[in-house]
């Protein structure tokens, strides 16, 4: 039996915020079935995002969202791969940031 195409509501989903120059910032459209942490890391290493700014993870079932850029950047550094200029800049910026903060639905009210 093959896995479902859409992740369940209790899966952590990851999305990349990119800088599109004059068009502004936006989250890159992503198939939820491929929005897991490891896929995002592989895509960043492969240079799939020209100017990534941050990576945000959320889990609808658990009611949280957080900036995981620093954790993702550390995983990219650990991979010791050759990086595109955009990914290298993302890693440098993310490593300078302070620790991540989970924002729950209660924090937002």
C-alpha positions in Angstrom: 0.0 0.0 0.0 1.4 3.4 -1.0 1.6 6.3 1.5 -1.1 9.0 1.4 -0.4 11.9 -1.0 -1.4 14.5 1.6 0.2 14.4 5.1 -2.1 14.1 8.1 -2.8 17.1 10.2 -0.3 15.9 12.9 2.7 16.1 10.5 5.1 19.0 10.8 5.1 21.1 7.6 8.0 23.3 6.6 7.8 26.3 4.2 10.5 28.5 2.8 10.1 32.3 2.7 12.0 33.8 -0.2 13.0 37.3 -1.4 11.6 37.9 -4.9 13.2 41.3 -5.3 10.8 44.0 -6.6 7.9 41.5 -6.2 8.5 41.2 -2.4 8.7 38.3 -0.1 6.5 35.2 -0.3 6.4 31.6 0.8 7.4 29.2 -2.0 4.4 27.1 -3.1 5.0 23.6 -1.8 3.2 20.3 -2.1 2.4 19.4 1.5 3.4 15.8 0.8 7.0 17.2 0.2 7.1 19.9 2.9 9.1 17.8 5.5 12.3 19.1 7.1 14.6 16.7 5.2 13.1 17.6 1.8 13.5 21.3 2.5 17.1 20.8 3.6 17.9 18.8 0.4 16.2 21.5 -1.7 18.2 24.3 -0.1 21.5 22.4 -0.6 20.5 21.8 -4.3 19.9 25.5 -4.7 16.1 25.2 -5.4 15.4 28.5 -3.8 17.3 31.5 -5.2 17.1 33.8 -2.2 15.7 32.0 0.8 15.2 34.1 3.9 13.7 31.7 6.5 12.1 28.4 7.1 8.9 28.2 9.1 7.5 24.9 10.5 4.1 24.4 11.8 1.8 21.6 13.1 -1.9 22.2 12.9 -2.8 19.3 15.2 -0.5 20.5 17.9 -1.3 24.2 17.4 2.2 25.6 17.0 4.4 27.4 14.4 8.1 28.4 14.7 11.0 29.7 12.7 13.3 26.7 12.3 15.9 28.6 10.1 18.7 28.2 12.6 18.1 24.4 13.0 17.9 23.9 9.2 21.0 26.0 8.6 23.0 23.9 11.1 21.9 20.8 9.3 23.1 22.3 6.0 26.4 23.1 7.5 26.7 19.6 8.9 26.1 18.2 5.3 29.3 20.0 4.3 28.0 20.5 0.7 28.9 23.1 -1.9 26.2 25.8 -1.7 24.7 28.4 -4.0 25.2 32.0 -3.1 21.6 32.3 -1.9 21.7 29.2 0.3 25.1 30.3 1.7 23.7 33.7 2.6 20.7 32.0 4.2 23.0 29.8 6.4 25.1 32.8 7.4 22.1 34.9 8.4 20.3 32.0 10.2 23.3 31.1 12.2 23.5 34.7 13.5 19.9 34.6 14.8 18.9 33.7 18.3 17.1 30.6 19.3 13.7 29.6 17.8 10.4 30.4 19.5 7.3 28.3 19.1 4.2 30.4 18.8 1.1 28.6 19.9 -2.5 29.6 19.2 -2.7 30.9 22.8 0.3 33.2 22.2 -1.5 34.8 19.2 -4.7 35.7 21.2 
